[in-house]
Amino acid sequence: MKKVLLTIIQVGVTVGLLIWVFHDPTQRAQMAKALRLADYRWVAAGVLAYVVVEIAAAIRWQVLLRVQKIRLSTSRLAGLFMIGIFYNQFLPGGTGGDIIKSYLLLKETPDHKAGALLAVVFDRLIGLVALVVITATLVGIRYRWLAQTPETRNLVWILMLLLGVSLASLFASFIISGFNLFHLLPHKFPGRDKLIEIAAAYHLYARHWIATFFAFVASLVAHLATFTTFLCVAYAFHANIKIVDLFAVLPIERTITAVPISFAGVGLREQILQIMLHNLCGVEVAVAKLIGTMSFLVMLFASAPGGIVYFFYKPSGVTKRVRIREMQREVATAEHEIPEPQ
């Protein structure tokens, strides 16, 4: 019931934001004009850029799986990855794809359940670390430019708050796992099983630091290719934006929209880009909003094949479809069985 209520609130916020973003008839007319004059070859380039994102992320996941001695056929691996990408885009919360991918991977590797889950959780974790590094670097270099106006400064402060929370969480998980402090946490402590899972991933992948480094590099490539997707869309609408300026803005958009305030960041993305691109780069408000919407549509389009793959995908040992709720229960049970690292 709690998850249902949160989803309803999330959808309600999304609808409210969309109404707020697109309520002005003058701006809608300007958007229609921008759409007519757009160079859709750049949109196609944006799709290709996002394909690079998916390839880099798939390589990262393959590297992490091999550390766990999990070797799937290329078709199975690609299928699982595409399904995860699809559901991360289309399910509320942004992590639904990880649940489905974890469940299917557990079915494919019944003898490596712990390793399968650790690969999925570390895949998400290494992506977060790479985003934190990129964000801290770009925002640190361009802080004065980004904080020129009160509106943009407020978004930078929100970013710094979220960045601080992320760094504090990472540091706390390092300390707890490094000193094996799990015995100090009550057994019913919220997230205790997830902390044990993260700690086990730390211990394992720290011993395979070369593979971890390559996974980190793949994460950097994936994030920068995502930024390139937005850049291509901006060029499609003839927005005069310098690459370095857009790349300094996008970590703010990527970080804030990752918070599950609205469904997949819809509405929030447009509002953030309107403030940042209009105030700092002189982009028309209507065009700035369009850049956000079209970039999201490009990512949806590039992720959509995963839905087709899921329809035909038949994991080993599974004869019928199960609901996401059942997948969550089975994944949670497997997480609970992961032993504390010694």
C-alpha positions as CSV (number, residue, x, y, z in Angstrom):
1,M,0.0,0.0,0.0
2,K,2.9,2.3,0.8
3,K,4.4,1.8,-2.6
4,V,1.1,2.3,-4.3
5,L,0.6,5.6,-2.5
6,L,4.1,6.7,-3.4
7,T,3.5,5.8,-7.0
8,I,0.2,7.8,-7.0
9,I,1.9,10.8,-5.5
10,Q,4.7,10.5,-8.1
11,V,2.3,10.4,-11.0
12,G,0.3,13.3,-9.5
13,V,3.5,15.4,-9.2
14,T,4.4,14.5,-12.8
15,V,1.0,15.6,-14.2
16,G,1.2,18.8,-12.1
17,L,4.7,19.6,-13.4
18,L,3.8,18.9,-17.0
19,I,0.8,21.2,-16.7
20,W,3.0,23.9,-15.2
21,V,5.7,23.5,-17.8
22,F,3.5,23.5,-20.9
23,H,0.5,25.7,-19.8
24,D,1.6,28.9,-21.6
25,P,0.0,28.9,-25.1
26,T,2.6,31.4,-26.4
27,Q,5.4,29.0,-25.5
28,R,3.5,26.1,-27.0
29,A,3.3,28.0,-30.3
30,Q,7.1,28.6,-30.1
31,M,7.7,24.9,-29.4
32,A,5.6,24.0,-32.5
33,K,7.7,26.4,-34.6
34,A,10.9,25.0,-33.2
35,L,9.7,21.4,-34.0
36,R,9.0,22.4,-37.6
37,L,12.4,24.0,-38.0
38,A,14.4,21.3,-36.2
39,D,17.2,19.4,-37.9
40,Y,16.1,15.8,-37.1
41,R,19.5,14.4,-38.3
42,W,20.8,15.6,-35.0
43,V,18.0,13.8,-33.2
44,A,19.1,10.6,-35.0
45,A,22.6,11.4,-33.9
46,G,21.3,11.6,-30.3
47,V,19.8,8.2,-30.6
48,L,23.2,6.8,-31.7
49,A,24.8,8.6,-28.8
50,Y,22.4,6.9,-26.4
51,V,23.2,3.5,-28.1
52,V,26.8,4.2,-27.0
53,V,25.5,4.7,-23.5
54,E,23.9,1.3,-23.6
55,I,26.9,-0.4,-25.1
56,A,29.2,1.1,-22.4
57,A,26.9,0.1,-19.6
58,A,26.5,-3.4,-21.1
59,I,30.3,-3.8,-21.2
60,R,30.5,-2.6,-17.6
61,W,28.0,-5.2,-16.5
62,Q,29.7,-8.0,-18.4
63,V,33.0,-7.1,-16.7
64,L,31.3,-7.2,-13.2
65,L,29.6,-10.5,-14.0
66,R,32.9,-12.1,-15.0
67,V,34.5,-11.2,-11.7
68,Q,31.7,-13.3,-10.2
69,K,32.6,-16.2,-12.6
70,I,29.2,-15.7,-14.3
71,R,29.4,-16.3,-18.0
72,L,26.3,-16.1,-20.1
73,S,25.9,-16.3,-23.9
74,T,26.1,-12.9,-25.6
75,S,22.4,-13.1,-26.6
76,R,21.3,-13.9,-23.0
77,L,23.5,-11.1,-21.6
78,A,22.3,-8.6,-24.1
79,G,18.7,-9.6,-23.5
80,L,18.9,-9.2,-19.8
81,F,20.6,-5.9,-20.1
82,M,18.1,-4.5,-22.6
83,I,15.2,-5.6,-20.4
84,G,16.8,-3.8,-17.4
85,I,17.3,-0.6,-19.4
86,F,13.7,-0.7,-20.7
87,Y,12.1,-1.1,-17.3
88,N,14.4,1.4,-15.6
89,Q,12.9,4.0,-18.1
90,F,9.3,2.9,-18.0
91,L,8.7,1.9,-14.4
92,P,8.3,4.5,-11.6
93,G,11.3,4.8,-9.2
94,G,14.1,4.3,-11.7
95,T,15.2,1.0,-10.2
96,G,12.4,-1.4,-11.3
97,G,14.7,-2.6,-14.1
98,D,17.2,-3.7,-11.6
99,I,14.6,-5.9,-9.8
100,I,13.6,-7.6,-13.0
101,K,17.1,-8.0,-14.2
102,S,18.2,-9.4,-10.8
103,Y,15.3,-11.9,-10.8
104,L,16.0,-13.1,-14.3
105,L,19.7,-13.4,-13.6
106,L,19.0,-15.4,-10.5
107,K,17.0,-17.9,-12.7
108,E,19.8,-18.0,-15.2
109,T,22.5,-18.6,-12.5
110,P,20.9,-20.6,-9.7
111,D,24.4,-21.7,-8.5
112,H,25.7,-18.1,-8.3
113,K,22.8,-16.3,-6.6
114,A,24.9,-14.1,-4.4
115,G,27.3,-13.2,-7.2
116,A,24.4,-12.3,-9.5
117,L,23.0,-9.9,-6.9
118,L,26.4,-8.4,-6.1
119,A,27.0,-7.7,-9.8
120,V,23.7,-5.9,-10.1
121,V,24.2,-3.8,-7.0
122,F,27.8,-2.9,-7.8
123,D,26.8,-2.0,-11.4
124,R,24.4,0.6,-9.9
125,L,27.0,1.7,-7.3
126,I,29.9,2.2,-9.7
127,G,27.6,4.2,-12.0
128,L,26.8,6.4,-9.0
129,V,30.5,6.9,-8.1
130,A,31.3,7.9,-11.7
131,L,28.4,10.4,-11.7
132,V,29.6,11.9,-8.4
133,V,33.2,12.2,-9.8
134,I,32.0,13.9,-13.0
135,T,29.6,16.2,-11.1
136,A,32.2,17.3,-8.6
137,T,34.7,18.0,-11.3
138,L,32.5,20.0,-13.7
139,V,30.6,21.9,-11.0
140,G,33.8,22.6,-9.1
141,I,35.5,24.0,-12.2
142,R,32.4,26.0,-13.4
143,Y,30.8,26.9,-10.0
144,R,31.0,30.7,-10.4
145,W,29.4,30.5,-13.9
146,L,26.7,28.1,-12.7
147,A,25.8,30.3,-9.7
148,Q,25.5,33.6,-11.6
149,T,21.7,34.1,-10.8
150,P,19.7,33.3,-7.7
151,E,17.6,30.7,-9.6
152,T,20.6,28.8,-10.9
153,R,22.4,29.2,-7.6
154,N,19.5,27.5,-5.8
155,L,19.7,24.5,-8.1
156,V,23.4,24.3,-7.5
157,W,22.8,24.2,-3.8
158,I,20.2,21.5,-4.2
159,L,22.8,19.6,-6.2
160,M,25.4,20.1,-3.5
161,L,23.0,18.8,-0.9
162,L,22.3,15.7,-2.9
163,L,26.0,15.3,-3.6
164,G,26.7,15.6,0.1
165,V,24.1,13.0,1.0
166,S,25.5,10.6,-1.7
167,L,29.1,11.1,-0.5
168,A,28.1,10.6,3.2
169,S,26.2,7.4,2.3
170,L,29.2,6.1,0.3
171,F,31.5,7.0,3.2
172,A,29.3,5.4,5.8
173,S,29.0,2.2,3.7
174,F,32.8,2.1,3.3
175,I,33.3,2.5,7.1
176,I,30.6,-0.1,8.0
177,S,32.0,-2.6,5.5
178,G,35.6,-1.9,6.1
179,F,35.4,-2.4,9.9
180,N,32.7,-5.1,9.7
181,L,30.4,-3.0,12.0
182,F,27.2,-4.9,11.0
183,H,27.0,-6.5,14.5
184,L,26.3,-3.0,15.9
185,L,23.2,-2.7,13.8
186,P,19.9,-4.3,15.0
187,H,18.7,-7.2,12.8
188,K,15.6,-5.2,12.0
189,F,17.6,-2.0,11.1
190,P,16.1,-0.6,7.8
191,G,18.4,-1.4,4.9
192,R,20.6,-3.8,6.9
193,D,20.4,-6.5,4.2
194,K,21.2,-4.0,1.5
195,L,24.2,-2.7,3.5
196,I,25.5,-6.3,3.8
197,E,25.0,-6.7,0.1
198,I,26.9,-3.5,-0.7
199,A,29.7,-4.4,1.8
200,A,30.1,-7.9,0.2
201,A,30.4,-6.2,-3.2
202,Y,33.0,-3.8,-1.9
203,H,35.1,-6.7,-0.5
204,L,34.9,-8.7,-3.7
205,Y,35.5,-5.9,-6.2
206,A,38.3,-4.3,-4.2
207,R,40.2,-7.6,-4.7
208,H,39.6,-7.3,-8.4
209,W,40.6,-3.7,-8.8
210,I,41.6,-3.9,-12.4
211,A,38.1,-5.1,-13.4
212,T,36.6,-2.4,-11.2
213,F,38.7,0.3,-12.8
214,F,37.5,-0.8,-16.3
215,A,33.9,-0.8,-15.0
216,F,34.5,2.8,-13.7
217,V,35.9,3.9,-17.1
218,A,32.9,2.4,-18.8
219,S,30.7,4.3,-16.4
220,L,32.4,7.6,-17.3
221,V,31.9,6.8,-21.0
222,A,28.2,6.1,-20.4
223,H,27.6,9.3,-18.6
224,L,29.5,11.5,-21.1
225,A,27.6,9.7,-23.9
226,T,24.3,10.6,-22.1
227,F,25.5,14.3,-22.1
228,T,26.2,14.0,-25.8
229,T,22.6,12.8,-26.4
230,F,21.4,16.1,-24.9
231,L,24.0,18.0,-26.9
232,C,22.7,16.5,-30.2
233,V,19.1,17.4,-29.3
234,A,20.2,20.9,-28.5
235,Y,21.9,21.2,-31.9
236,A,18.7,19.8,-33.5
237,F,16.8,22.9,-32.2
238,H,19.6,25.2,-33.3
239,A,20.5,26.2,-29.7
240,N,23.7,28.1,-29.5
241,I,25.3,26.3,-26.5
242,K,28.9,25.6,-25.9
243,I,29.8,22.0,-25.2
244,V,31.5,22.8,-22.0
245,D,28.5,24.9,-20.8
246,L,26.0,22.2,-21.5
247,F,28.2,19.5,-19.9
248,A,28.5,21.7,-16.8
249,V,24.7,22.0,-16.6
250,L,23.7,18.4,-17.2
251,P,25.1,16.9,-13.9
252,I,22.7,19.1,-12.1
253,E,19.8,17.9,-14.2
254,R,20.9,14.2,-14.1
255,T,21.3,14.3,-10.3
256,I,18.1,16.1,-9.3
257,T,15.9,14.2,-11.7
258,A,17.4,10.9,-10.3
259,V,15.4,11.7,-7.1
260,P,12.0,10.0,-7.6
261,I,10.0,13.2,-7.3
262,S,8.3,12.7,-10.7
263,F,8.0,9.7,-13.0
264,A,11.4,9.3,-14.7
265,G,12.1,13.0,-14.1
266,V,9.3,14.1,-16.5
267,G,8.4,17.8,-16.0
268,L,11.2,18.3,-13.5
269,R,13.8,17.9,-16.3
270,E,12.2,20.6,-18.4
271,Q,11.9,23.0,-15.5
272,I,15.6,22.6,-14.5
273,L,16.8,23.0,-18.1
274,Q,14.6,26.0,-18.6
275,I,16.2,27.7,-15.6
276,M,19.8,26.7,-16.4
277,L,19.9,27.1,-20.1
278,H,17.8,30.2,-20.3
279,N,19.5,32.1,-17.5
280,L,23.1,31.0,-18.3
281,C,23.2,30.3,-22.0
282,G,20.4,32.6,-23.3
283,V,18.4,29.7,-24.8
284,E,14.7,30.5,-25.4
285,V,12.5,29.1,-22.6
286,A,10.4,27.1,-25.1
287,V,13.5,25.6,-26.7
288,A,15.1,24.8,-23.4
289,K,12.0,22.9,-22.4
290,L,12.0,21.1,-25.7
291,I,15.6,20.0,-25.3
292,G,14.6,18.2,-22.0
293,T,11.5,16.6,-23.5
294,M,13.1,15.5,-26.8
295,S,16.1,14.1,-25.0
296,F,13.9,12.0,-22.8
297,L,11.9,10.8,-25.8
298,V,15.3,9.8,-27.5
299,M,16.2,7.8,-24.4
300,L,12.8,6.1,-24.4
301,F,13.1,5.3,-28.1
302,A,16.6,3.8,-27.6
303,S,15.4,1.8,-24.6
304,A,12.1,0.5,-26.2
305,P,13.5,-2.6,-27.8
306,G,14.0,-4.0,-24.3
307,G,10.2,-4.3,-24.1
308,I,10.1,-6.5,-27.2
309,V,13.0,-8.6,-25.8
310,Y,11.2,-9.1,-22.5
311,F,8.1,-10.4,-24.4
312,F,10.1,-13.1,-26.1
313,Y,12.7,-13.7,-23.4
314,K,12.3,-17.1,-21.6
315,P,14.8,-17.5,-18.7
316,S,16.1,-21.0,-17.9
317,G,13.8,-22.9,-15.6
318,V,10.9,-20.5,-15.8
319,T,7.7,-21.6,-17.5
320,K,5.4,-18.7,-16.7
321,R,5.4,-14.9,-16.2
322,V,5.4,-13.7,-12.7
323,R,4.4,-10.3,-11.3
324,I,6.9,-7.7,-10.2
325,R,5.8,-8.1,-6.6
326,E,6.8,-11.8,-6.7
327,M,10.1,-10.9,-8.3
328,Q,10.7,-8.4,-5.5
329,R,10.0,-11.0,-2.9
330,E,12.3,-13.5,-4.4
331,V,15.1,-11.0,-4.9
332,A,14.7,-9.8,-1.3
333,T,14.9,-13.4,0.0
334,A,18.1,-13.9,-1.9
335,E,19.6,-10.7,-0.6
336,H,18.8,-11.8,3.0
337,E,20.7,-15.0,2.4
338,I,24.0,-13.1,1.5
339,P,26.4,-13.7,4.4
340,E,28.1,-10.9,6.2
341,P,31.7,-10.4,4.8
342,Q,34.4,-11.6,7.1
